[in-house]
Amino acid sequence: MNNISIIKLPKILEKLGDGDYRIKIKNSKVVIFSKNNRYEHNEIKKILEEN
């Protein structure tokens, strides 16, 4: 699975707004990202495409 680069985190955080986040990063890629709900790789891509 090709993960999202950490460079795209600001766009994701701007879109989702304030809150508590859990982010796991491995090799400069986001492996797990969650804010009350868990977003997997494909869901993160959809959020970025909506921007």
C-alpha positions as CSV (number, residue, x, y, z in Angstrom):
1,M,0.0,0.0,0.0
2,N,1.3,3.4,-0.9
3,N,0.8,5.8,2.0
4,I,0.2,9.5,2.1
5,S,3.2,11.8,2.5
6,I,3.5,13.8,5.7
7,I,3.8,16.9,3.5
8,K,0.0,16.7,2.9
9,L,-0.9,16.7,6.6
10,P,-1.6,20.5,6.7
11,K,-4.2,20.2,4.0
12,I,-5.9,17.3,5.8
13,L,-5.9,19.1,9.1
14,E,-7.3,22.2,7.5
15,K,-10.1,20.3,5.9
16,L,-11.1,18.3,9.1
17,G,-10.7,21.2,11.5
18,D,-9.9,21.3,15.3
19,G,-9.8,18.1,17.3
20,D,-7.8,15.4,18.8
21,Y,-5.8,13.4,16.2
22,R,-3.8,10.2,16.3
23,I,-1.2,10.0,13.6
24,K,1.3,7.2,13.1
25,I,4.2,8.0,10.7
26,K,6.7,5.5,9.3
27,N,9.4,6.4,6.7
28,S,7.9,9.9,6.3
29,K,4.5,8.4,5.3
30,V,1.2,8.5,7.3
31,V,0.3,5.0,8.3
32,I,-2.6,5.7,10.6
33,F,-4.6,8.9,10.8
34,S,-7.7,9.3,13.1
35,K,-9.9,12.0,14.5
36,N,-12.7,10.3,16.4
37,N,-13.0,8.1,13.3
38,R,-10.2,6.2,11.6
39,Y,-9.3,7.2,8.1
40,E,-7.5,4.7,5.9
41,H,-5.3,5.4,2.9
42,N,-8.2,5.5,0.3
43,E,-10.3,7.8,2.5
44,I,-7.5,10.2,3.0
45,K,-7.0,10.4,-0.8
46,K,-10.7,11.3,-1.2
47,I,-10.4,14.1,1.4
48,L,-7.5,15.6,-0.5
49,E,-9.3,15.3,-3.8
50,E,-12.2,17.3,-2.5
51,N,-10.0,20.2,-1.7
